[in-house]
Amino acid sequence: MKKLSILAAFAALPFLLVWAGFILTGFNFNPHDVFNEGAFWGLSTMYWFLYVCLIGLIVEIIDESEKPAK
């Protein structure tokens, strides 16, 4: 379950960053406008492409971190 939650958090990272920026800037912009812009979706698509390419490495790192230390 831990592996699935980590992978889901990495997949949702673009959305989480927009909401974190919204909160950290004191509600200075409208997230609805950000989600309607092409730049957000373009950058998110590039991020998810890299995410899919590197998902095997991410899973391997998670597996190594879950192994008990000798």
Steps between C-alpha positions, in 0.01 A plus 500: 500500500790732573633453146163585345461816709850620408438438128162679518656800677769528231235475224289774659799728565411769240156548658642496853758765406232732361292471817807540722598812306146632535511459877860618546444820299206594718231419241648752252386319186210292381589129458212462255682734262821299535325173420338657191834618358682301235836551671391300806385209288809515280737489796289232670510285186880527487518415873275194460701381197818509710309341789396205282856463372644499853228306684711182502786683672261655752354158588850355535604780737186446709572125517859563612390743770252245639767231543616457859853622577759229563 
